[in-house]
């Protein structure tokens, strides 16, 4: 019987969750798809803005809209 070295996945290097560029809060990928810009970059999250501001895209810079 052979033994195989098993290594755990390091969450920081293998998968990265999106973060709000305004405050650095971690958000889900689904949140980034809904409230992020065309590249799923989140410019505001519930911790640093209101949902009304996020829906009106007032936090997204003009070049990313």
C-alpha positions in Angstrom: 0.0 0.0 0.0 1.5 3.3 -1.0 1.2 6.5 1.0 0.4 9.8 -0.7 1.3 13.1 0.9 -1.8 15.1 1.5 -1.7 18.8 1.8 -4.5 21.1 2.7 -5.6 23.9 0.5 -4.6 27.3 1.7 -7.6 29.5 1.4 -5.6 32.7 0.9 -3.6 31.4 -2.1 -6.0 29.0 -3.9 -9.3 30.9 -3.6 -9.8 34.5 -3.0 -13.1 36.0 -2.1 -14.0 39.4 -3.5 -13.4 42.4 -1.2 -14.9 45.9 -1.1 -12.3 48.3 -2.5 -13.8 51.1 -0.3 -13.5 49.5 3.1 -11.8 46.1 2.5 -14.7 44.0 3.8 -15.0 40.5 2.3 -18.1 39.9 0.2 -19.5 36.8 -1.6 -19.1 36.2 -5.3 -22.8 36.5 -5.8 -22.8 39.9 -4.1 -19.9 41.0 -6.4 -21.9 39.8 -9.5 -25.0 41.8 -8.4 -23.5 44.9 -6.9 -20.1 45.1 -8.5 -19.1 46.7 -11.7 -18.7 45.0 -15.1 -15.6 43.2 -13.7 -17.3 42.1 -10.5 -15.3 44.6 -8.5 -17.2 45.8 -5.4 -16.8 49.6 -4.8 -19.2 49.7 -1.8 -20.7 47.1 0.5 -23.4 47.2 3.3 -20.7 48.0 5.8 -19.7 51.3 4.2 -22.8 52.4 2.2 -26.5 51.8 1.8 -28.2 49.5 -0.6 -29.7 52.5 -2.3 -26.3 53.9 -3.0 -25.1 50.6 -4.3 -28.0 50.2 -6.6 -27.6 53.6 -8.2 -23.9 52.8 -8.8 -22.8 56.1 -7.3 -19.7 54.4 -5.9 -18.6 52.9 -9.3 -16.1 55.1 -11.1 -17.2 56.3 -14.5 -14.6 54.2 -16.5 -15.9 51.0 -14.9 -19.6 51.4 -15.5 
